[in-house]
């Protein structure tokens, strides 16, 4: 991947494509919103990414994504987390073309709404 930690670099025939980690975090947040049983992302006190509740770490093997979510009451947490992992990894891989090595889901609470 790239030397600059704020961007991921994808080499192509005609040059390199640089994608901001904020863009990748926004893609992940959009995928989270599509999963049934998720109440929302938690607000983190982090300025590393603009998408709240999403943290990215990038290395030579791919991206590791940490998601901090609230689950709706009545949904099975393991099932929702598994769907969330698949949705986020699929969205990042299809939209940005980068490998996702892990999607870690951190459930911060249950929402009664």
C-alpha positions as CSV (number, residue, x, y, z in Angstrom):
1,X,0.0,0.0,0.0
2,X,1.1,3.6,0.1
3,X,3.7,5.2,2.3
4,X,1.2,8.0,3.4
5,X,-1.1,6.7,6.0
6,X,-3.9,9.1,5.0
7,X,-4.3,7.5,1.6
8,X,-4.4,4.0,0.2
9,X,-2.6,3.5,-3.2
10,X,-3.8,1.2,-5.8
11,X,-1.3,0.8,-8.7
12,X,-2.7,0.5,-12.2
13,X,-1.3,0.3,-15.8
14,X,-1.5,4.0,-16.4
15,X,-0.5,5.2,-12.9
16,X,-1.6,5.0,-9.3
17,X,-5.0,5.6,-7.7
18,X,-4.9,7.3,-4.3
19,X,-8.0,6.9,-2.2
20,X,-8.4,8.8,1.1
21,X,-9.1,6.8,4.2
22,X,-12.0,9.2,4.8
23,X,-13.5,8.0,1.6
24,X,-13.1,4.4,2.6
25,X,-14.6,5.2,6.0
26,X,-17.6,6.8,4.3
27,X,-18.1,3.7,2.1
28,X,-18.0,1.5,5.3
29,X,-20.5,3.8,7.0
30,X,-22.8,3.6,4.1
31,X,-22.7,-0.2,4.1
32,X,-23.4,-0.2,7.9
33,X,-26.6,1.8,7.3
34,X,-27.9,-0.9,4.9
35,X,-27.7,-3.7,7.5
36,X,-30.9,-4.5,9.3
37,X,-30.7,-4.5,13.1
38,X,-28.1,-1.7,13.3
39,X,-29.4,1.3,15.2
40,X,-26.4,3.4,14.2
41,X,-22.7,4.1,14.5
42,X,-21.3,5.3,17.8
43,X,-19.8,8.8,18.1
44,X,-16.1,8.4,18.7
45,X,-13.9,11.2,19.8
46,X,-11.5,10.8,16.9
47,X,-10.3,13.2,14.3
48,X,-8.6,10.4,12.3
49,X,-11.7,9.8,10.1
50,X,-14.7,11.9,9.3
51,X,-17.1,9.0,9.4
52,X,-18.1,8.5,13.0
53,X,-17.9,5.0,14.4
54,X,-15.4,3.8,11.8
55,X,-11.6,3.4,12.2
56,X,-9.2,2.2,9.6
57,X,-5.8,0.8,9.8
58,X,-3.9,0.2,6.5
59,X,-0.9,-2.1,6.0
60,X,0.7,-3.9,3.0
61,X,-1.8,-6.7,3.2
62,X,-5.0,-4.6,3.2
63,X,-7.3,-2.7,5.4
64,X,-8.4,-3.5,8.9
65,X,-11.7,-1.8,9.7
66,X,-13.1,-1.3,13.2
67,X,-16.8,-0.5,13.5
68,X,-18.4,0.8,16.7
69,X,-22.2,0.2,16.5
70,X,-25.4,0.2,18.4
71,X,-27.7,-2.9,17.8
72,X,-31.5,-2.7,17.9
73,X,-33.2,-4.6,20.7
74,X,-34.6,-7.9,19.6
75,X,-31.9,-8.8,17.0
76,X,-29.3,-11.5,17.5
77,X,-26.0,-9.8,17.9
78,X,-23.8,-12.5,16.3
79,X,-26.0,-12.6,13.2
80,X,-26.1,-8.9,12.7
81,X,-22.4,-8.6,13.3
82,X,-21.7,-11.3,10.6
83,X,-23.9,-9.5,8.1
84,X,-22.2,-6.3,8.9
85,X,-18.8,-7.8,8.3
86,X,-19.8,-9.2,5.0
87,X,-21.5,-5.9,3.9
88,X,-18.6,-3.7,4.8
89,X,-15.9,-5.9,3.3
90,X,-17.9,-6.4,0.1
91,X,-18.5,-2.6,-0.3
92,X,-14.8,-1.7,0.2
93,X,-13.6,-4.4,-2.1
94,X,-16.1,-3.7,-4.9
95,X,-16.0,0.1,-4.7
96,X,-12.4,0.7,-4.0
97,X,-10.7,-2.5,-5.1
98,X,-8.7,-2.9,-1.9
99,X,-8.4,-6.1,0.1
100,X,-10.0,-6.1,3.5
101,X,-8.1,-8.3,5.9
102,X,-10.5,-7.9,8.9
103,X,-13.7,-6.2,9.9
104,X,-13.9,-5.9,13.7
105,X,-17.4,-5.2,15.1
106,X,-17.6,-3.5,18.5
107,X,-21.1,-3.5,19.9
108,X,-21.3,-0.5,22.3
109,X,-24.9,-1.0,23.3
110,X,-28.5,-1.9,22.6
111,X,-31.0,0.6,21.2
112,X,-34.7,0.3,22.3
113,X,-35.9,2.5,19.3
